[in-house]
Amino acid sequence: MTHEPPSREQTIDEIVVRLQPRFPALAESTIRDAVTEAFDELKDARVRDFVEVLVEKQAKKHLKQIDGP
């Protein structure tokens, strides 16, 4: 039995759901845009194992700049 990694959209959806409680003042579309942009920046990563973690970290950094202190 092989385990297929989640699709791009599924990964983005999961990260958006995790980030929404952390940034309640931001619209879901703003969070999704930040996550999608971070995901696209890492689309050519040679090692895929940690892409989800790196995408979430990059999106958080961007959203903190938008949301303020």
mmCIF file of the N, C-alpha and C atoms, coordinates in Angstrom:
data_MODEL
# 
_entry.id   MODEL 
# 
loop_
_atom_site.group_PDB 
_atom_site.id 
_atom_site.type_symbol 
_atom_site.label_atom_id 
_atom_site.label_alt_id 
_atom_site.label_comp_id 
_atom_site.label_asym_id 
_atom_site.label_entity_id 
_atom_site.label_seq_id 
_atom_site.pdbx_PDB_ins_code 
_atom_site.Cartn_x 
_atom_site.Cartn_y 
_atom_site.Cartn_z 
_atom_site.occupancy 
_atom_site.B_iso_or_equiv 
_atom_site.pdbx_formal_charge 
_atom_site.auth_seq_id 
_atom_site.auth_comp_id 
_atom_site.auth_asym_id 
_atom_site.auth_atom_id 
_atom_site.pdbx_PDB_model_num 
ATOM 1   N N  . MET A 1 1  ? 0.844   -1.177 0.000  1.00 0.00 ? 1  MET A N  1 
ATOM 2   C CA . MET A 1 1  ? 0.000   0.000  0.000  1.00 0.00 ? 1  MET A CA 1 
ATOM 3   C C  . MET A 1 1  ? 0.891   1.242  0.000  1.00 0.00 ? 1  MET A C  1 
ATOM 4   N N  . THR A 1 2  ? 0.682   2.108  -0.961 1.00 0.00 ? 2  THR A N  1 
ATOM 5   C CA . THR A 1 2  ? 1.476   3.334  -1.032 1.00 0.00 ? 2  THR A CA 1 
ATOM 6   C C  . THR A 1 2  ? 0.677   4.492  -0.455 1.00 0.00 ? 2  THR A C  1 
ATOM 7   N N  . HIS A 1 3  ? 1.406   5.396  0.109  1.00 0.00 ? 3  HIS A N  1 
ATOM 8   C CA . HIS A 1 3  ? 0.789   6.579  0.708  1.00 0.00 ? 3  HIS A CA 1 
ATOM 9   C C  . HIS A 1 3  ? 1.100   7.770  -0.183 1.00 0.00 ? 3  HIS A C  1 
ATOM 10  N N  . GLU A 1 4  ? 0.059   8.329  -0.774 1.00 0.00 ? 4  GLU A N  1 
ATOM 11  C CA . GLU A 1 4  ? 0.260   9.494  -1.637 1.00 0.00 ? 4  GLU A CA 1 
ATOM 12  C C  . GLU A 1 4  ? 0.189   10.754 -0.808 1.00 0.00 ? 4  GLU A C  1 
ATOM 13  N N  . PRO A 1 5  ? 1.068   11.707 -1.088 1.00 0.00 ? 5  PRO A N  1 
ATOM 14  C CA . PRO A 1 5  ? 1.018   12.968 -0.341 1.00 0.00 ? 5  PRO A CA 1 
ATOM 15  C C  . PRO A 1 5  ? -0.261  13.728 -0.684 1.00 0.00 ? 5  PRO A C  1 
ATOM 16  N N  . PRO A 1 6  ? -0.679  14.597 0.238  1.00 0.00 ? 6  PRO A N  1 
ATOM 17  C CA . PRO A 1 6  ? -1.891  15.377 -0.055 1.00 0.00 ? 6  PRO A CA 1 
ATOM 18  C C  . PRO A 1 6  ? -1.681  16.276 -1.269 1.00 0.00 ? 6  PRO A C  1 
ATOM 19  N N  . SER A 1 7  ? -2.761  16.617 -1.938 1.00 0.00 ? 7  SER A N  1 
ATOM 20  C CA . SER A 1 7  ? -2.675  17.495 -3.098 1.00 0.00 ? 7  SER A CA 1 
ATOM 21  C C  . SER A 1 7  ? -2.288  18.899 -2.645 1.00 0.00 ? 7  SER A C  1 
ATOM 22  N N  . ARG A 1 8  ? -1.906  19.706 -3.592 1.00 0.00 ? 8  ARG A N  1 
ATOM 23  C CA . ARG A 1 8  ? -1.533  21.099 -3.327 1.00 0.00 ? 8  ARG A CA 1 
ATOM 24  C C  . ARG A 1 8  ? -2.691  21.822 -2.642 1.00 0.00 ? 8  ARG A C  1 
ATOM 25  N N  . GLU A 1 9  ? -3.885  21.688 -3.201 1.00 0.00 ? 9  GLU A N  1 
ATOM 26  C CA . GLU A 1 9  ? -5.048  22.377 -2.646 1.00 0.00 ? 9  GLU A CA 1 
ATOM 27  C C  . GLU A 1 9  ? -5.395  21.870 -1.250 1.00 0.00 ? 9  GLU A C  1 
ATOM 28  N N  . GLN A 1 10 ? -5.277  20.580 -1.048 1.00 0.00 ? 10 GLN A N  1 
ATOM 29  C CA . GLN A 1 10 ? -5.569  20.013 0.272  1.00 0.00 ? 10 GLN A CA 1 
ATOM 30  C C  . GLN A 1 10 ? -4.570  20.545 1.303  1.00 0.00 ? 10 GLN A C  1 
ATOM 31  N N  . THR A 1 11 ? -3.310  20.619 0.931  1.00 0.00 ? 11 THR A N  1 
ATOM 32  C CA . THR A 1 11 ? -2.292  21.147 1.829  1.00 0.00 ? 11 THR A CA 1 
ATOM 33  C C  . THR A 1 11 ? -2.576  22.608 2.159  1.00 0.00 ? 11 THR A C  1 
ATOM 34  N N  . ILE A 1 12 ? -2.905  23.397 1.146  1.00 0.00 ? 12 ILE A N  1 
ATOM 35  C CA . ILE A 1 12 ? -3.216  24.813 1.361  1.00 0.00 ? 12 ILE A CA 1 
ATOM 36  C C  . ILE A 1 12 ? -4.427  24.939 2.272  1.00 0.00 ? 12 ILE A C  1 
ATOM 37  N N  . ASP A 1 13 ? -5.478  24.157 2.028  1.00 0.00 ? 13 ASP A N  1 
ATOM 38  C CA . ASP A 1 13 ? -6.678  24.202 2.856  1.00 0.00 ? 13 ASP A CA 1 
ATOM 39  C C  . ASP A 1 13 ? -6.351  23.897 4.322  1.00 0.00 ? 13 ASP A C  1 
ATOM 40  N N  . GLU A 1 14 ? -5.531  22.875 4.563  1.00 0.00 ? 14 GLU A N  1 
ATOM 41  C CA . GLU A 1 14 ? -5.183  22.485 5.930  1.00 0.00 ? 14 GLU A CA 1 
ATOM 42  C C  . GLU A 1 14 ? -4.411  23.593 6.653  1.00 0.00 ? 14 GLU A C  1 
ATOM 43  N N  . ILE A 1 15 ? -3.499  24.238 5.948  1.00 0.00 ? 15 ILE A N  1 
ATOM 44  C CA . ILE A 1 15 ? -2.721  25.319 6.563  1.00 0.00 ? 15 ILE A CA 1 
ATOM 45  C C  . ILE A 1 15 ? -3.621  26.515 6.849  1.00 0.00 ? 15 ILE A C  1 
ATOM 46  N N  . VAL A 1 16 ? -4.518  26.845 5.931  1.00 0.00 ? 16 VAL A N  1 
ATOM 47  C CA . VAL A 1 16 ? -5.447  27.964 6.134  1.00 0.00 ? 16 VAL A CA 1 
ATOM 48  C C  . VAL A 1 16 ? -6.285  27.708 7.389  1.00 0.00 ? 16 VAL A C  1 
ATOM 49  N N  . VAL A 1 17 ? -6.789  26.506 7.548  1.00 0.00 ? 17 VAL A N  1 
ATOM 50  C CA . VAL A 1 17 ? -7.605  26.164 8.715  1.00 0.00 ? 17 VAL A CA 1 
ATOM 51  C C  . VAL A 1 17 ? -6.788  26.342 10.005 1.00 0.00 ? 17 VAL A C  1 
ATOM 52  N N  . ARG A 1 18 ? -5.528  25.953 9.986  1.00 0.00 ? 18 ARG A N  1 
ATOM 53  C CA . ARG A 1 18 ? -4.680  26.102 11.183 1.00 0.00 ? 18 ARG A CA 1 
ATOM 54  C C  . ARG A 1 18 ? -4.361  27.561 11.484 1.00 0.00 ? 18 ARG A C  1 
ATOM 55  N N  . LEU A 1 19 ? -4.244  28.392 10.446 1.00 0.00 ? 19 LEU A N  1 
ATOM 56  C CA . LEU A 1 19 ? -3.859  29.784 10.658 1.00 0.00 ? 19 LEU A CA 1 
ATOM 57  C C  . LEU A 1 19 ? -5.034  30.705 10.995 1.00 0.00 ? 19 LEU A C  1 
ATOM 58  N N  . GLN A 1 20 ? -6.231  30.343 10.620 1.00 0.00 ? 20 GLN A N  1 
ATOM 59  C CA . GLN A 1 20 ? -7.390  31.214 10.858 1.00 0.00 ? 20 GLN A CA 1 
ATOM 60  C C  . GLN A 1 20 ? -7.563  31.597 12.333 1.00 0.00 ? 20 GLN A C  1 
ATOM 61  N N  . PRO A 1 21 ? -7.467  30.679 13.281 1.00 0.00 ? 21 PRO A N  1 
ATOM 62  C CA . PRO A 1 21 ? -7.622  31.087 14.683 1.00 0.00 ? 21 PRO A CA 1 
ATOM 63  C C  . PRO A 1 21 ? -6.506  32.025 15.158 1.00 0.00 ? 21 PRO A C  1 
ATOM 64  N N  . ARG A 1 22 ? -5.346  31.911 14.561 1.00 0.00 ? 22 ARG A N  1 
ATOM 65  C CA . ARG A 1 22 ? -4.222  32.759 14.951 1.00 0.00 ? 22 ARG A CA 1 
ATOM 66  C C  . ARG A 1 22 ? -4.367  34.184 14.408 1.00 0.00 ? 22 ARG A C  1 
ATOM 67  N N  . PHE A 1 23 ? -5.082  34.341 13.313 1.00 0.00 ? 23 PHE A N  1 
ATOM 68  C CA . PHE A 1 23 ? -5.271  35.648 12.675 1.00 0.00 ? 23 PHE A CA 1 
ATOM 69  C C  . PHE A 1 23 ? -6.762  35.915 12.463 1.00 0.00 ? 23 PHE A C  1 
ATOM 70  N N  . PRO A 1 24 ? -7.542  36.013 13.538 1.00 0.00 ? 24 PRO A N  1 
ATOM 71  C CA . PRO A 1 24 ? -8.989  36.152 13.399 1.00 0.00 ? 24 PRO A CA 1 
ATOM 72  C C  . PRO A 1 24 ? -9.432  37.463 12.746 1.00 0.00 ? 24 PRO A C  1 
ATOM 73  N N  . ALA A 1 25 ? -8.592  38.476 12.781 1.00 0.00 ? 25 ALA A N  1 
ATOM 74  C CA . ALA A 1 25 ? -8.963  39.772 12.193 1.00 0.00 ? 25 ALA A CA 1 
ATOM 75  C C  . ALA A 1 25 ? -8.791  39.791 10.673 1.00 0.00 ? 25 ALA A C  1 
ATOM 76  N N  . LEU A 1 26 ? -8.113  38.787 10.136 1.00 0.00 ? 26 LEU A N  1 
ATOM 77  C CA . LEU A 1 26 ? -7.852  38.757 8.695  1.00 0.00 ? 26 LEU A CA 1 
ATOM 78  C C  . LEU A 1 26 ? -8.879  37.883 7.979  1.00 0.00 ? 26 LEU A C  1 
ATOM 79  N N  . ALA A 1 27 ? -9.233  38.297 6.790  1.00 0.00 ? 27 ALA A N  1 
ATOM 80  C CA . ALA A 1 27 ? -10.168 37.519 5.969  1.00 0.00 ? 27 ALA A CA 1 
ATOM 81  C C  . ALA A 1 27 ? -9.523  36.196 5.543  1.00 0.00 ? 27 ALA A C  1 
ATOM 82  N N  . GLU A 1 28 ? -10.357 35.190 5.383  1.00 0.00 ? 28 GLU A N  1 
ATOM 83  C CA . GLU A 1 28 ? -9.854  33.893 4.932  1.00 0.00 ? 28 GLU A CA 1 
ATOM 84  C C  . GLU A 1 28 ? -9.115  34.035 3.599  1.00 0.00 ? 28 GLU A C  1 
ATOM 85  N N  . SER A 1 29 ? -9.606  34.896 2.726  1.00 0.00 ? 29 SER A N  1 
ATOM 86  C CA . SER A 1 29 ? -8.958  35.069 1.425  1.00 0.00 ? 29 SER A CA 1 
ATOM 87  C C  . SER A 1 29 ? -7.544  35.642 1.574  1.00 0.00 ? 29 SER A C  1 
ATOM 88  N N  . THR A 1 30 ? -7.336  36.495 2.548  1.00 0.00 ? 30 THR A N  1 
ATOM 89  C CA . THR A 1 30 ? -6.012  37.053 2.798  1.00 0.00 ? 30 THR A CA 1 
ATOM 90  C C  . THR A 1 30 ? -5.064  35.960 3.280  1.00 0.00 ? 30 THR A C  1 
ATOM 91  N N  . ILE A 1 31 ? -5.553  35.128 4.174  1.00 0.00 ? 31 ILE A N  1 
ATOM 92  C CA . ILE A 1 31 ? -4.745  34.017 4.688  1.00 0.00 ? 31 ILE A CA 1 
ATOM 93  C C  . ILE A 1 31 ? -4.440  33.043 3.556  1.00 0.00 ? 31 ILE A C  1 
ATOM 94  N N  . ARG A 1 32 ? -5.466  32.715 2.769  1.00 0.00 ? 32 ARG A N  1 
ATOM 95  C CA . ARG A 1 32 ? -5.271  31.780 1.651  1.00 0.00 ? 32 ARG A CA 1 
ATOM 96  C C  . ARG A 1 32 ? -4.258  32.329 0.646  1.00 0.00 ? 32 ARG A C  1 
ATOM 97  N N  . ASP A 1 33 ? -4.332  33.628 0.368  1.00 0.00 ? 33 ASP A N  1 
ATOM 98  C CA . ASP A 1 33 ? -3.373  34.241 -0.564 1.00 0.00 ? 33 ASP A CA 1 
ATOM 99  C C  . ASP A 1 33 ? -1.942  34.120 -0.038 1.00 0.00 ? 33 ASP A C  1 
ATOM 100 N N  . ALA A 1 34 ? -1.759  34.362 1.261  1.00 0.00 ? 34 ALA A N  1 
ATOM 101 C CA . ALA A 1 34 ? -0.422  34.275 1.855  1.00 0.00 ? 34 ALA A CA 1 
ATOM 102 C C  . ALA A 1 34 ? 0.105   32.843 1.800  1.00 0.00 ? 34 ALA A C  1 
ATOM 103 N N  . VAL A 1 35 ? -0.756  31.889 2.101  1.00 0.00 ? 35 VAL A N  1 
ATOM 104 C CA . VAL A 1 35 ? -0.348  30.477 2.077  1.00 0.00 ? 35 VAL A CA 1 
ATOM 105 C C  . VAL A 1 35 ? -0.040  30.045 0.647  1.00 0.00 ? 35 VAL A C  1 
ATOM 106 N N  . THR A 1 36 ? -0.879  30.428 -0.292 1.00 0.00 ? 36 THR A N  1 
ATOM 107 C CA . THR A 1 36 ? -0.673  30.068 -1.700 1.00 0.00 ? 36 THR A CA 1 
ATOM 108 C C  . THR A 1 36 ? 0.630   30.662 -2.218 1.00 0.00 ? 36 THR A C  1 
ATOM 109 N N  . GLU A 1 37 ? 0.894   31.915 -1.890 1.00 0.00 ? 37 GLU A N  1 
ATOM 110 C CA . GLU A 1 37 ? 2.133   32.562 -2.317 1.00 0.00 ? 37 GLU A CA 1 
ATOM 111 C C  . GLU A 1 37 ? 3.349   31.838 -1.738 1.00 0.00 ? 37 GLU A C  1 
ATOM 112 N N  . ALA A 1 38 ? 3.291   31.507 -0.458 1.00 0.00 ? 38 ALA A N  1 
ATOM 113 C CA . ALA A 1 38 ? 4.403   30.786 0.170  1.00 0.00 ? 38 ALA A CA 1 
ATOM 114 C C  . ALA A 1 38 ? 4.582   29.414 -0.472 1.00 0.00 ? 38 ALA A C  1 
ATOM 115 N N  . PHE A 1 39 ? 3.469   28.746 -0.767 1.00 0.00 ? 39 PHE A N  1 
ATOM 116 C CA . PHE A 1 39 ? 3.538   27.427 -1.399 1.00 0.00 ? 39 PHE A CA 1 
ATOM 117 C C  . PHE A 1 39 ? 4.178   27.529 -2.778 1.00 0.00 ? 39 PHE A C  1 
ATOM 118 N N  . ASP A 1 40 ? 3.782   28.539 -3.532 1.00 0.00 ? 40 ASP A N  1 
ATOM 119 C CA . ASP A 1 40 ? 4.325   28.723 -4.881 1.00 0.00 ? 40 ASP A CA 1 
ATOM 120 C C  . ASP A 1 40 ? 5.826   29.023 -4.857 1.00 0.00 ? 40 ASP A C  1 
ATOM 121 N N  . GLU A 1 41 ? 6.280   29.732 -3.820 1.00 0.00 ? 41 GLU A N  1 
ATOM 122 C CA . GLU A 1 41 ? 7.708   30.028 -3.704 1.00 0.00 ? 41 GLU A CA 1 
ATOM 123 C C  . GLU A 1 41 ? 8.530   28.767 -3.487 1.00 0.00 ? 41 GLU A C  1 
ATOM 124 N N  . LEU A 1 42 ? 7.910   27.735 -2.917 1.00 0.00 ? 42 LEU A N  1 
ATOM 125 C CA . LEU A 1 42 ? 8.622   26.489 -2.623 1.00 0.00 ? 42 LEU A CA 1 
ATOM 126 C C  . LEU A 1 42 ? 8.266   25.355 -3.585 1.00 0.00 ? 42 LEU A C  1 
ATOM 127 N N  . LYS A 1 43 ? 7.595   25.684 -4.674 1.00 0.00 ? 43 LYS A N  1 
ATOM 128 C CA . LYS A 1 43 ? 7.119   24.630 -5.578 1.00 0.00 ? 43 LYS A CA 1 
ATOM 129 C C  . LYS A 1 43 ? 8.246   23.827 -6.217 1.00 0.00 ? 43 LYS A C  1 
ATOM 130 N N  . ASP A 1 44 ? 9.431   24.413 -6.320 1.00 0.00 ? 44 ASP A N  1 
ATOM 131 C CA . ASP A 1 44 ? 10.549  23.707 -6.939 1.00 0.00 ? 44 ASP A CA 1 
ATOM 132 C C  . ASP A 1 44 ? 11.519  23.108 -5.920 1.00 0.00 ? 44 ASP A C  1 
ATOM 133 N N  . ALA A 1 45 ? 11.109  23.061 -4.660 1.00 0.00 ? 45 ALA A N  1 
ATOM 134 C CA . ALA A 1 45 ? 11.982  22.507 -3.622 1.00 0.00 ? 45 ALA A CA 1 
ATOM 135 C C  . ALA A 1 45 ? 12.310  21.057 -3.949 1.00 0.00 ? 45 ALA A C  1 
ATOM 136 N N  . ARG A 1 46 ? 13.566  20.730 -3.819 1.00 0.00 ? 46 ARG A N  1 
ATOM 137 C CA . ARG A 1 46 ? 13.997  19.368 -4.146 1.00 0.00 ? 46 ARG A CA 1 
ATOM 138 C C  . ARG A 1 46 ? 13.545  18.370 -3.088 1.00 0.00 ? 46 ARG A C  1 
ATOM 139 N N  . VAL A 1 47 ? 13.547  18.785 -1.839 1.00 0.00 ? 47 VAL A N  1 
ATOM 140 C CA . VAL A 1 47 ? 13.092  17.914 -0.765 1.00 0.00 ? 47 VAL A CA 1 
ATOM 141 C C  . VAL A 1 47 ? 11.689  18.358 -0.378 1.00 0.00 ? 47 VAL A C  1 
ATOM 142 N N  . ARG A 1 48 ? 10.720  17.490 -0.544 1.00 0.00 ? 48 ARG A N  1 
ATOM 143 C CA . ARG A 1 48 ? 9.312   17.839 -0.349 1.00 0.00 ? 48 ARG A CA 1 
ATOM 144 C C  . ARG A 1 48 ? 8.808   17.546 1.073  1.00 0.00 ? 48 ARG A C  1 
ATOM 145 N N  . ASP A 1 49 ? 9.601   16.850 1.876  1.00 0.00 ? 49 ASP A N  1 
ATOM 146 C CA . ASP A 1 49 ? 9.143   16.404 3.188  1.00 0.00 ? 49 ASP A CA 1 
ATOM 147 C C  . ASP A 1 49 ? 8.717   17.536 4.112  1.00 0.00 ? 49 ASP A C  1 
ATOM 148 N N  . PHE A 1 50 ? 9.382   18.676 4.032  1.00 0.00 ? 50 PHE A N  1 
ATOM 149 C CA . PHE A 1 50 ? 9.116   19.753 4.975  1.00 0.00 ? 50 PHE A CA 1 
ATOM 150 C C  . PHE A 1 50 ? 8.456   20.970 4.334  1.00 0.00 ? 50 PHE A C  1 
ATOM 151 N N  . VAL A 1 51 ? 7.987   20.828 3.127  1.00 0.00 ? 51 VAL A N  1 
ATOM 152 C CA . VAL A 1 51 ? 7.389   21.966 2.423  1.00 0.00 ? 51 VAL A CA 1 
ATOM 153 C C  . VAL A 1 51 ? 6.211   22.528 3.205  1.00 0.00 ? 51 VAL A C  1 
ATOM 154 N N  . GLU A 1 52 ? 5.346   21.674 3.722  1.00 0.00 ? 52 GLU A N  1 
ATOM 155 C CA . GLU A 1 52 ? 4.172   22.148 4.452  1.00 0.00 ? 52 GLU A CA 1 
ATOM 156 C C  . GLU A 1 52 ? 4.584   22.997 5.660  1.00 0.00 ? 52 GLU A C  1 
ATOM 157 N N  . VAL A 1 53 ? 5.572   22.553 6.401  1.00 0.00 ? 53 VAL A N  1 
ATOM 158 C CA . VAL A 1 53 ? 6.052   23.301 7.570  1.00 0.00 ? 53 VAL A CA 1 
ATOM 159 C C  . VAL A 1 53 ? 6.632   24.643 7.141  1.00 0.00 ? 53 VAL A C  1 
ATOM 160 N N  . LEU A 1 54 ? 7.423   24.631 6.082  1.00 0.00 ? 54 LEU A N  1 
ATOM 161 C CA . LEU A 1 54 ? 8.037   25.866 5.600  1.00 0.00 ? 54 LEU A CA 1 
ATOM 162 C C  . LEU A 1 54 ? 7.001   26.833 5.041  1.00 0.00 ? 54 LEU A C  1 
ATOM 163 N N  . VAL A 1 55 ? 6.004   26.318 4.364  1.00 0.00 ? 55 VAL A N  1 
ATOM 164 C CA . VAL A 1 55 ? 4.927   27.165 3.831  1.00 0.00 ? 55 VAL A CA 1 
ATOM 165 C C  . VAL A 1 55 ? 4.187   27.839 4.982  1.00 0.00 ? 55 VAL A C  1 
ATOM 166 N N  . GLU A 1 56 ? 3.847   27.067 6.002  1.00 0.00 ? 56 GLU A N  1 
ATOM 167 C CA . GLU A 1 56 ? 3.113   27.642 7.131  1.00 0.00 ? 56 GLU A CA 1 
ATOM 168 C C  . GLU A 1 56 ? 3.952   28.707 7.838  1.00 0.00 ? 56 GLU A C  1 
ATOM 169 N N  . LYS A 1 57 ? 5.223   28.443 8.013  1.00 0.00 ? 57 LYS A N  1 
ATOM 170 C CA . LYS A 1 57 ? 6.105   29.414 8.668  1.00 0.00 ? 57 LYS A CA 1 
ATOM 171 C C  . LYS A 1 57 ? 6.201   30.708 7.859  1.00 0.00 ? 57 LYS A C  1 
ATOM 172 N N  . GLN A 1 58 ? 6.370   30.592 6.561  1.00 0.00 ? 58 GLN A N  1 
ATOM 173 C CA . GLN A 1 58 ? 6.478   31.767 5.696  1.00 0.00 ? 58 GLN A CA 1 
ATOM 174 C C  . GLN A 1 58 ? 5.160   32.547 5.667  1.00 0.00 ? 58 GLN A C  1 
ATOM 175 N N  . ALA A 1 59 ? 4.052   31.843 5.604  1.00 0.00 ? 59 ALA A N  1 
ATOM 176 C CA . ALA A 1 59 ? 2.745   32.505 5.591  1.00 0.00 ? 59 ALA A CA 1 
ATOM 177 C C  . ALA A 1 59 ? 2.509   33.241 6.913  1.00 0.00 ? 59 ALA A C  1 
ATOM 178 N N  . LYS A 1 60 ? 2.865   32.629 8.041  1.00 0.00 ? 60 LYS A N  1 
ATOM 179 C CA . LYS A 1 60 ? 2.715   33.290 9.346  1.00 0.00 ? 60 LYS A CA 1 
ATOM 180 C C  . LYS A 1 60 ? 3.510   34.582 9.387  1.00 0.00 ? 60 LYS A C  1 
ATOM 181 N N  . LYS A 1 61 ? 4.721   34.525 8.894  1.00 0.00 ? 61 LYS A N  1 
ATOM 182 C CA . LYS A 1 61 ? 5.579   35.714 8.879  1.00 0.00 ? 61 LYS A CA 1 
ATOM 183 C C  . LYS A 1 61 ? 4.909   36.835 8.087  1.00 0.00 ? 61 LYS A C  1 
ATOM 184 N N  . HIS A 1 62 ? 4.397   36.508 6.927  1.00 0.00 ? 62 HIS A N  1 
ATOM 185 C CA . HIS A 1 62 ? 3.730   37.506 6.083  1.00 0.00 ? 62 HIS A CA 1 
ATOM 186 C C  . HIS A 1 62 ? 2.458   38.047 6.751  1.00 0.00 ? 62 HIS A C  1 
ATOM 187 N N  . LEU A 1 63 ? 1.671   37.143 7.340  1.00 0.00 ? 63 LEU A N  1 
ATOM 188 C CA . LEU A 1 63 ? 0.415   37.559 7.967  1.00 0.00 ? 63 LEU A CA 1 
ATOM 189 C C  . LEU A 1 63 ? 0.664   38.420 9.201  1.00 0.00 ? 63 LEU A C  1 
ATOM 190 N N  . LYS A 1 64 ? 1.721   38.161 9.930  1.00 0.00 ? 64 LYS A N  1 
ATOM 191 C CA . LYS A 1 64 ? 2.058   38.996 11.087 1.00 0.00 ? 64 LYS A CA 1 
ATOM 192 C C  . LYS A 1 64 ? 2.353   40.428 10.644 1.00 0.00 ? 64 LYS A C  1 
ATOM 193 N N  . GLN A 1 65 ? 2.984   40.572 9.493  1.00 0.00 ? 65 GLN A N  1 
ATOM 194 C CA . GLN A 1 65 ? 3.265   41.901 8.970  1.00 0.00 ? 65 GLN A CA 1 
ATOM 195 C C  . GLN A 1 65 ? 1.967   42.646 8.612  1.00 0.00 ? 65 GLN A C  1 
ATOM 196 N N  . ILE A 1 66 ? 1.002   41.922 8.095  1.00 0.00 ? 66 ILE A N  1 
ATOM 197 C CA . ILE A 1 66 ? -0.279  42.506 7.726  1.00 0.00 ? 66 ILE A CA 1 
ATOM 198 C C  . ILE A 1 66 ? -1.106  42.816 8.985  1.00 0.00 ? 66 ILE A C  1 
ATOM 199 N N  . ASP A 1 67 ? -1.137  41.870 9.914  1.00 0.00 ? 67 ASP A N  1 
ATOM 200 C CA . ASP A 1 67 ? -1.993  41.961 11.091 1.00 0.00 ? 67 ASP A CA 1 
ATOM 201 C C  . ASP A 1 67 ? -1.444  42.918 12.147 1.00 0.00 ? 67 ASP A C  1 
ATOM 202 N N  . GLY A 1 68 ? -0.157  43.139 12.138 1.00 0.00 ? 68 GLY A N  1 
ATOM 203 C CA . GLY A 1 68 ? 0.450   44.010 13.132 1.00 0.00 ? 68 GLY A CA 1 
ATOM 204 C C  . GLY A 1 68 ? 0.822   43.250 14.390 1.00 0.00 ? 68 GLY A C  1 
ATOM 205 N N  . PRO A 1 69 ? 1.321   43.963 15.371 1.00 0.00 ? 69 PRO A N  1 
ATOM 206 C CA . PRO A 1 69 ? 1.809   43.310 16.613 1.00 0.00 ? 69 PRO A CA 1 
ATOM 207 C C  . PRO A 1 69 ? 0.742   42.611 17.400 1.00 0.00 ? 69 PRO A C  1 
# 
